[in-house]
């Protein structure tokens, strides 16, 4: 106690409180750092858009927002396209991260299951969802594959793997298995017919369907113009 001041000076000093980061915040930072320089269209901005759209859909359709946000953040953490088309790697990696960051086994299992249900696996392959959380994350990821940004992402990915823009000799295929979908040689334009134009009718939620309708039209208009220019139709 200072003799000049009758109160303890220590009591007047501002106190600094360190609040631990939430699980979502920690994983947000981890994913952002890992994907900030990714160049195939599966970058941080894609992940963040999926996160935002999934939370928007969950607000309208229901679901646990923490589960939705974590699944959206981690849905591409080990994408099968970059891991030998192994569909088990991504869910396992997401589960591992959640447990390492202090999340519960139940939470890790829920997120892992959602991620296992998110990917498109071929025109003739069903991709059912087991919960409303899974429905909104699957919808959000697919919505980011269509429309103007979807077009840009499709060409970014095609270029990154040396895929031709278009080859009239390659006929689009309705793949009836994930193996065929993953391994068949195709072109970026064919990808529209093999996947992107099918997405509108595979959206789960009413809210997502409204967004898909608008973005689907953008792709149809683009393809009409593309084929006109390809044929040099002046």
C-alpha positions in Angstrom: 0.0 0.0 0.0 1.4 3.4 -1.0 1.5 5.9 1.9 0.4 8.8 -0.4 -2.6 7.0 -1.9 -4.9 5.1 0.6 -5.7 2.4 -2.0 -3.7 -0.3 -3.5 -2.2 0.8 -6.9 -2.4 -2.8 -8.2 -6.1 -2.6 -8.0 -6.2 0.3 -10.5 -4.2 -1.5 -13.2 -6.3 -2.9 -16.0 -6.6 -6.7 -15.9 -6.0 -8.7 -19.1 -8.1 -11.8 -19.5 -7.1 -14.4 -21.9 -10.1 -16.2 -23.3 -9.3 -19.6 -24.9 -10.1 -19.9 -28.6 -13.2 -21.9 -29.4 -12.8 -25.1 -31.3 -14.4 -23.5 -34.4 -12.0 -20.6 -34.2 -8.9 -22.8 -33.9 -10.0 -24.9 -36.9 -10.9 -21.8 -38.9 -7.3 -20.5 -38.4 -5.8 -23.9 -39.2 -7.7 -24.4 -42.4 -7.2 -20.8 -43.6 -3.4 -21.1 -43.2 -3.4 -24.5 -45.0 -5.4 -23.5 -48.0 -4.6 -19.8 -48.5 -2.2 -20.4 -51.5 -4.1 -23.3 -53.1 -4.6 -22.9 -56.8 -7.0 -25.5 -58.1 -10.2 -23.8 -57.1 -10.4 -25.7 -53.8 -8.8 -22.8 -51.9 -9.6 -21.0 -48.7 -12.1 -18.7 -50.4 -14.0 -21.8 -51.6 -14.1 -23.3 -48.1 -15.2 -20.0 -46.6 -18.0 -19.6 -49.1 -19.2 -23.1 -48.3 -19.0 -22.3 -44.6 -21.1 -19.1 -45.1 -23.7 -20.7 -47.4 -24.0 -23.8 -45.1 -24.6 -21.6 -42.1 -27.2 -19.6 -44.1 -29.0 -22.8 -45.1 -28.9 -24.1 -41.6 -30.4 -20.9 -40.2 -33.3 -21.4 -42.6 -33.6 -25.2 -42.6 -32.4 -26.2 -39.1 -29.4 -28.1 -37.7 -26.6 -27.7 -35.2 -24.5 -24.7 -36.3 -21.3 -25.9 -34.7 -21.5 -29.2 -36.5 -22.3 -27.5 -39.8 -19.5 -25.0 -39.5 -16.9 -27.6 -38.6 -17.9 -29.9 -41.4 -17.9 -27.0 -43.9 -14.4 -25.9 -42.7 -13.0 -29.4 -42.9 -14.8 -30.8 -46.0 -11.8 -30.5 -48.2 -9.1 -31.1 -45.6 -8.0 -34.2 -47.5 -10.0 -34.2 -50.7 -10.0 -37.6 -52.5 -8.9 -35.9 -55.8 -5.6 -35.2 -54.2 -5.2 -38.4 -52.3 -5.5 -41.2 -54.9 -9.4 -40.9 -54.9 -9.5 -42.5 -51.4 -12.8 -41.4 -49.9 -11.8 -42.4 -46.4 -8.9 -40.0 -46.0 -10.9 -36.8 -45.6 -13.3 -38.0 -42.9 -10.5 -39.6 -41.0 -8.3 -36.5 -41.1 -11.2 -34.2 -40.1 -12.0 -36.5 -37.2 -8.3 -36.5 -36.1 -8.1 -32.7 -36.2 -11.2 -32.3 -34.1 -10.0 -34.8 -31.4 -6.5 -33.1 -31.4 -8.2 -29.8 -30.7 -10.2 -31.1 -27.8 -13.5 -31.9 -29.5 -15.5 -34.8 -28.3 -15.6 -38.2 -30.0 -19.3 -37.7 -30.8 -18.6 -34.4 -32.5 -15.7 -35.8 -34.5 -17.8 -38.7 -35.6 -20.7 -36.5 -36.7 -18.4 -34.2 -38.7 -16.5 -37.2 -40.3 -19.8 -38.7 -41.4 -21.0 -35.5 -43.0 -17.7 -35.2 -44.9 -18.0 -38.8 -46.1 -21.5 -37.8 -47.6 -20.5 -34.5 -49.2 -18.6 -35.5 -52.4 -20.3 -36.0 -55.8 -19.5 -39.5 -56.8 -20.8 -39.8 -60.4 -24.0 -39.2 -62.4 -25.4 -42.7 -61.6 -24.2 -42.8 -58.0 -26.6 -41.9 -55.2 -25.2 -39.6 -52.4 -27.8 -39.8 -49.6 -27.5 -37.6 -46.5 -28.1 -38.9 -42.9 -29.0 -35.5 -41.2 -30.1 -32.0 -41.9 -26.5 -30.9 -41.1 -25.2 -33.2 -43.8 -27.9 -31.9 -46.2 -26.9 -28.2 -45.8 -23.1 -28.9 -46.1 -23.6 -31.0 -49.2 -25.8 -28.4 -50.7 -23.4 -25.6 -49.9 -20.5 -27.4 -51.5 -22.4 -28.2 -54.6 -23.8 -24.7 -54.9 -20.2 -23.4 -55.0 -19.6 -25.8 -58.0 -22.2 -24.0 -60.2 -22.9 -20.5 -61.3 -20.2 -18.0 -62.3 -17.8 -19.0 -59.6 -18.4 -22.6 -60.3 -17.5 -22.0 -64.0 -14.3 -20.3 -62.9 -13.4 -23.1 -60.5 -14.0 -25.8 -63.0 -11.6 -24.3 -65.5 -9.0 -23.6 -62.7 -9.1 -27.3 -61.7 -9.1 -28.6 -65.2 -6.0 -26.6 -66.0 -4.3 -27.7 -62.9 -4.5 -31.3 -64.0 -3.7 -30.7 -67.6 -7.3 -31.5 -68.8 -8.3 -30.1 -72.2 -10.8 -27.3 -72.2 -12.9 -29.2 -74.8 -12.3 -32.2 -77.0 -15.3 -33.0 -79.4 -13.9 -36.6 -79.7 -14.6 -37.2 -76.0 -18.3 -37.9 -75.3 -19.7 -37.0 -71.9 -20.4 -40.1 -69.8 -23.0 -40.9 -67.1 -20.7 -42.7 -64.7 -22.4 -45.5 -62.8 -19.6 -45.9 -60.2 -17.3 -43.6 -58.3 -14.3 -45.4 -59.8 -15.4 -44.6 -63.3 -16.2 -41.0 -62.4 -12.8 -40.5 -60.8 -10.6 -42.2 -63.4 -12.3 -41.5 -66.8 -10.4 -39.1 -69.0 -12.6 -36.1 -69.8 -12.6 -32.4 -70.7 -13.6 -29.4 -68.7 -16.7 -28.8 -70.9 -17.7 -32.4 -70.5 -17.6 -31.9 -66.7 -20.5 -29.6 -67.0 -22.6 -32.5 -68.5 -21.2 -35.2 -66.3 -21.7 -33.3 -63.0 -22.4 -29.5 -62.9 -25.7 -29.5 -64.9 -26.9 -32.4 -62.7 -26.5 -30.6 -59.4 -29.7 -28.5 -59.6 -31.8 -31.6 -59.3 -29.7 -33.1 -56.5 -30.0 -30.2 -54.0 -31.6 -31.4 -50.7 -33.1 -28.2 -49.2 -35.8 -25.9 -50.5 -33.6 -22.9 -49.7 -30.7 -24.4 -51.7 -32.9 -25.2 -54.7 -33.8 -21.5 -55.1 -30.1 -20.6 -55.3 -29.3 -23.5 -57.6 -32.0 -22.5 -60.1 -30.4 -19.1 -60.7 -26.8 -20.5 -60.9 -27.9 -23.3 -63.3 -29.2 -20.7 -65.7 -25.8 -18.9 -65.7 -24.1 -22.2 -66.7 -26.6 -22.8 -69.5 -26.1 -19.4 -70.9 -22.3 -19.8 -70.7 -22.4 -23.2 -72.5 -24.7 -21.8 -75.3 -22.1 -19.0 -75.9 -19.2 -21.4 -75.6 -20.5 -23.7 -78.3 -21.4 -20.8 -80.6 -17.9 -19.5 -80.4 -16.3 -23.0 -80.7 -18.2 -23.5 -84.0 -17.2 -20.0 -85.1 -20.9 -19.2 -85.5 -20.7 -15.5 -86.4 
